[in-house]
Amino acid sequence: MKEKAVEYYLKSGYSCAESIIKSAIDEGLCDESLLSCATSFSGGMSSGCLCGAVASSQIILGLHYGRDNKFDNPVCAREKAKEFIDEFKKRNKVTCCRVLSAGLEGMARKEHCSKLVVDAAEILETMVTVKV
């Protein structure tokens, strides 16, 4: 999943958030209807807040573990959300887009953020195994 996510991000014009969802679609973890949902999460929801790769990963976790989920999964979505955030913070210290990409612009930012996309995809892949 991480290889596809970073390829979508670096080479196909998808944002960090969209690349996570697009690779999840390819892996059968969600259907295509979620791709358009991810667009608004790019660039920390255009405010610099939560990293888009983190936000879109939470969409997938909610789909799989949220209330009345179609996978009949009994695990609490909030527990999974925290587990994801804790692991992402272990790797990157924070989840704030503005902090994660501070002082970076253009290709330098894109290259830096590609690591965040890889981290989010790796974490998500270990947490979600049920296919749509």
Backbone bond lengths (Angstrom), bond angles and torsions (degrees), N, CA, C in turn:
res aa  C-N    CA-C-N  psi(-1)  N-CA   C-N-CA  omega(-1)  CA-C   N-CA-C  phi
1 M - - - 1.450 - - 1.533 111.38 -
2 K 1.315 116.83 -40.36 1.464 119.39 -176.49 1.527 112.30 -63.72
3 E 1.342 116.65 -36.87 1.467 119.21 179.88 1.521 110.96 -63.73
4 K 1.325 116.07 -43.44 1.463 120.08 178.65 1.520 110.80 -65.46
5 A 1.325 116.51 -42.99 1.462 120.72 -178.06 1.522 111.22 -60.34
6 V 1.313 117.13 -46.71 1.465 119.44 -178.10 1.529 111.04 -70.86
7 E 1.323 117.15 -32.11 1.460 119.37 175.89 1.529 110.85 -65.93
8 Y 1.319 116.90 -44.73 1.470 120.07 176.44 1.533 110.26 -59.36
9 Y 1.321 115.97 -39.84 1.461 120.33 -177.37 1.533 112.35 -71.01
10 L 1.300 116.70 -47.02 1.471 119.81 -174.92 1.523 114.25 -84.64
11 K 1.328 118.09 -29.57 1.458 119.26 -170.38 1.519 116.05 -118.73
12 S 1.324 118.03 -14.66 1.462 119.04 -172.44 1.520 114.75 -115.49
13 G 1.315 117.03 3.77 1.455 119.53 175.30 1.522 115.90 83.24
14 Y 1.327 117.19 6.85 1.459 119.65 176.75 1.520 109.71 -82.55
15 S 1.317 116.00 148.51 1.466 120.38 176.38 1.524 109.37 -74.38
16 C 1.317 116.25 174.06 1.466 120.36 177.88 1.523 110.62 -58.22
17 A 1.318 116.87 -46.30 1.467 121.32 -179.18 1.525 111.38 -65.40
18 E 1.318 116.15 -45.24 1.462 120.39 -179.31 1.525 111.70 -65.05
19 S 1.327 117.15 -36.19 1.465 119.73 -177.78 1.528 111.71 -66.43
20 I 1.319 116.90 -33.90 1.465 119.93 175.74 1.524 109.85 -66.08
21 I 1.320 117.12 -47.58 1.467 120.73 -179.83 1.523 110.58 -64.83
22 K 1.327 117.24 -43.87 1.472 120.73 -178.94 1.532 110.59 -60.46
23 S 1.314 117.85 -42.66 1.466 119.61 178.57 1.526 110.96 -70.24
24 A 1.328 117.85 -32.44 1.469 120.70 175.64 1.529 110.63 -66.37
25 I 1.315 116.88 -36.69 1.472 121.16 175.28 1.525 108.98 -61.20
26 D 1.331 116.34 -47.89 1.467 120.98 179.98 1.522 112.06 -59.70
27 E 1.324 116.84 -33.51 1.465 121.44 -178.70 1.528 112.43 -84.94
28 G 1.336 116.62 -2.59 1.453 120.02 179.51 1.519 113.77 80.01
29 L 1.328 117.05 18.15 1.465 120.88 -178.42 1.519 113.13 -86.92
30 C 1.328 116.95 -14.94 1.462 121.68 176.54 1.522 107.93 -160.65
31 D 1.320 115.79 169.61 1.458 117.93 177.94 1.530 110.17 -98.99
32 E 1.314 115.16 171.36 1.472 121.61 -172.82 1.524 114.33 -62.93
33 S 1.312 117.79 -18.20 1.466 120.07 -177.66 1.525 112.55 -63.12
34 L 1.322 118.19 -20.87 1.467 120.13 -179.21 1.525 113.66 -81.17
35 L 1.318 118.04 -15.38 1.467 119.71 -177.22 1.529 111.80 -59.47
36 S 1.322 116.90 -46.25 1.467 118.59 -179.04 1.528 111.68 -66.27
37 C 1.319 117.94 -27.30 1.472 120.82 176.82 1.524 111.17 -63.94
38 A 1.317 116.71 -33.39 1.460 121.16 -175.57 1.521 113.52 -73.71
39 T 1.313 117.72 -22.41 1.463 120.73 -174.94 1.521 112.39 -56.10
40 S 1.298 118.34 -40.43 1.465 120.90 -176.68 1.524 113.34 -73.49
41 F 1.323 118.27 -10.56 1.462 120.84 -179.08 1.526 113.42 -86.93
42 S 1.305 118.33 -7.54 1.462 122.17 -177.12 1.519 111.38 -63.87
43 G 1.326 114.92 146.84 1.462 120.06 177.51 1.508 112.99 60.82
44 G 1.324 116.40 38.32 1.453 118.70 -179.37 1.514 111.49 63.10
45 M 1.321 115.84 41.73 1.465 123.43 -176.73 1.525 110.48 58.86
46 S 1.328 114.03 36.29 1.466 123.94 -179.08 1.521 113.01 59.71
47 S 1.325 116.70 16.32 1.459 120.56 177.16 1.517 111.58 -121.58
48 G 1.327 116.32 -8.32 1.452 120.23 -179.14 1.513 113.67 86.67
49 C 1.314 117.09 6.65 1.470 119.30 -178.84 1.516 111.17 -78.77
50 L 1.278 119.38 -119.77 1.459 123.39 -174.51 1.531 111.82 -61.31
51 C 1.323 116.71 130.68 1.464 123.31 176.32 1.526 109.63 -52.73
52 G 1.317 116.90 132.54 1.454 121.89 -178.55 1.515 113.74 -61.59
53 A 1.331 117.54 -34.88 1.467 120.58 177.78 1.525 110.54 -65.40
54 V 1.311 116.38 -35.51 1.462 121.40 177.01 1.531 109.58 -70.17
55 A 1.315 116.47 -46.06 1.466 120.65 -178.54 1.529 111.78 -60.24
56 S 1.315 117.39 -45.15 1.463 119.28 -178.77 1.530 111.22 -70.48
57 S 1.316 117.35 -30.38 1.466 119.81 174.35 1.524 110.10 -63.96
58 Q 1.312 116.12 -36.42 1.466 120.05 178.35 1.531 111.08 -67.14
59 I 1.328 117.13 -32.23 1.474 120.32 175.14 1.527 109.53 -60.03
60 I 1.320 116.43 -46.43 1.467 121.06 -179.51 1.529 110.38 -64.78
61 L 1.318 116.98 -42.85 1.466 119.69 178.24 1.529 110.88 -61.81
62 G 1.319 116.90 -41.34 1.459 120.14 177.47 1.516 112.40 -62.39
63 L 1.320 116.23 -40.42 1.460 120.88 177.74 1.529 110.67 -59.37
64 H 1.316 116.14 -42.72 1.459 120.67 -175.30 1.525 114.35 -83.73
65 Y 1.333 117.18 -30.31 1.459 119.33 -173.00 1.529 114.34 -123.88
66 G 1.313 117.76 -1.68 1.463 121.35 -176.48 1.521 113.85 -75.71
67 R 1.294 114.46 175.10 1.467 122.79 -179.69 1.529 110.67 -52.83
68 D 1.309 115.41 133.48 1.460 122.63 177.87 1.531 113.10 53.95
69 N 1.332 116.36 34.31 1.459 118.72 -178.72 1.519 110.67 -65.78
70 K 1.323 114.16 150.59 1.460 119.35 -175.18 1.524 113.32 -75.82
71 F 1.320 117.31 -4.07 1.451 120.58 179.45 1.515 111.89 -96.89
72 D 1.349 116.79 1.74 1.459 122.51 179.80 1.525 110.36 50.61
73 N 1.316 115.21 44.25 1.444 122.03 -177.32 1.530 109.56 -93.98
74 P 1.323 118.92 121.90 1.457 121.13 -174.22 1.530 115.18 -80.79
75 V 1.304 118.30 -5.37 1.461 120.93 -177.57 1.524 110.02 -72.46
76 C 1.295 116.48 135.76 1.464 121.61 -178.89 1.528 111.46 -68.29
77 A 1.313 116.04 128.71 1.467 121.64 -179.51 1.523 111.68 -60.19
78 R 1.301 117.30 -37.79 1.470 119.55 -178.78 1.525 111.18 -66.95
79 E 1.318 117.48 -34.83 1.466 120.24 175.84 1.525 110.10 -64.54
80 K 1.320 116.25 -43.34 1.465 120.63 178.85 1.530 110.57 -66.43
81 A 1.322 116.52 -39.48 1.468 120.28 178.26 1.522 110.40 -59.51
82 K 1.325 116.59 -45.63 1.462 121.06 179.56 1.521 111.15 -65.38
83 E 1.323 116.35 -41.86 1.458 120.47 178.17 1.527 110.87 -58.18
84 F 1.336 116.44 -43.93 1.462 120.74 178.16 1.530 110.47 -61.91
85 I 1.326 116.33 -50.38 1.471 121.07 -178.08 1.521 111.00 -60.40
86 D 1.319 117.06 -44.44 1.469 120.17 179.39 1.525 111.55 -58.33
87 E 1.333 117.04 -43.60 1.472 119.81 -179.94 1.530 111.02 -69.19
88 F 1.327 117.18 -40.57 1.461 119.91 178.59 1.535 110.02 -62.69
89 K 1.320 116.80 -42.52 1.470 120.60 178.51 1.521 111.58 -66.85
90 K 1.317 117.04 -34.02 1.460 120.14 177.15 1.529 109.59 -60.46
91 R 1.315 116.10 -36.99 1.462 120.99 -178.71 1.531 113.29 -83.93
92 N 1.347 116.75 -31.80 1.468 120.26 -170.20 1.526 115.44 -129.42
93 K 1.307 117.76 2.65 1.469 125.05 177.70 1.527 114.51 74.65
94 V 1.332 118.95 -40.97 1.464 122.65 -175.83 1.532 110.28 -138.99
95 T 1.328 115.99 169.99 1.467 121.52 176.00 1.521 112.17 -116.24
96 C 1.308 117.00 -0.62 1.469 122.57 -176.98 1.534 110.77 -78.30
97 C 1.319 116.57 120.69 1.462 122.18 -179.98 1.535 111.48 -55.47
98 R 1.310 116.08 -44.80 1.465 121.43 -177.68 1.527 111.05 -59.22
99 V 1.322 116.73 -41.72 1.463 121.18 179.82 1.523 110.60 -74.39
100 L 1.314 116.40 -43.52 1.461 120.86 -178.31 1.527 112.76 -61.63
101 S 1.319 116.55 -32.60 1.467 120.02 -176.06 1.531 113.10 -113.55
102 A 1.304 117.17 20.57 1.464 122.48 -176.42 1.529 112.23 -53.42
103 G 1.333 115.85 128.14 1.452 122.42 175.52 1.521 115.50 77.01
104 L 1.301 117.57 0.76 1.465 120.32 -178.12 1.520 110.60 -102.58
105 E 1.313 115.38 141.95 1.464 121.01 177.45 1.520 109.82 -139.40
106 G 1.306 114.64 161.71 1.458 121.01 174.06 1.513 113.75 56.61
107 M 1.323 114.92 -135.37 1.465 120.73 -175.77 1.521 111.83 -66.85
108 A 1.306 118.81 -32.39 1.473 120.81 178.34 1.526 110.18 -62.50
109 R 1.319 115.98 -40.75 1.467 119.89 177.45 1.530 110.45 -67.29
110 K 1.312 115.90 -44.74 1.466 121.05 -179.02 1.534 110.12 -58.85
111 E 1.311 117.07 -45.42 1.472 121.05 179.93 1.527 110.77 -64.70
112 H 1.318 116.62 -42.81 1.464 120.65 178.45 1.531 110.49 -62.45
113 C 1.308 116.22 -46.34 1.465 120.86 -178.10 1.529 112.43 -68.11
114 S 1.323 117.16 -22.79 1.464 118.77 177.82 1.531 110.44 -62.65
115 K 1.318 117.87 -31.99 1.467 120.76 175.46 1.524 110.27 -65.41
116 L 1.312 117.45 -37.38 1.464 121.36 179.27 1.526 110.69 -67.72
117 V 1.323 115.89 -37.55 1.466 121.24 175.96 1.534 109.33 -62.90
118 V 1.326 117.08 -44.80 1.463 121.20 178.30 1.528 110.03 -61.34
119 D 1.324 117.08 -46.88 1.468 120.52 179.79 1.522 111.17 -58.85
120 A 1.324 117.02 -47.59 1.467 120.70 -179.34 1.526 111.04 -61.54
121 A 1.319 116.54 -43.73 1.470 120.40 -179.82 1.525 111.27 -64.80
122 E 1.322 117.52 -42.22 1.464 120.93 178.67 1.529 111.18 -61.17
123 I 1.308 115.54 -47.65 1.466 120.04 -178.99 1.517 109.94 -62.94
124 L 1.309 116.22 -48.41 1.462 120.82 -178.84 1.521 111.44 -59.30
125 E 1.302 116.34 -43.26 1.463 120.56 -178.14 1.529 111.76 -60.95
126 T 1.322 116.96 -35.15 1.467 119.50 179.01 1.528 111.71 -74.29
127 M 1.317 116.92 -20.96 1.464 120.75 -175.44 1.515 114.30 -94.98
128 V 1.324 117.30 -22.61 1.468 121.64 -175.65 1.519 108.38 -123.16
129 T 1.299 115.87 120.86 1.460 119.52 -179.37 1.522 113.21 -122.53
130 V 1.323 117.00 -16.91 1.463 120.78 -177.66 1.511 109.92 -78.12
131 K 1.303 117.74 129.60 1.463 122.32 178.17 1.511 109.47 -86.63
132 V 1.334 116.34 155.02 1.472 122.19 179.28 1.499 109.89 -68.26
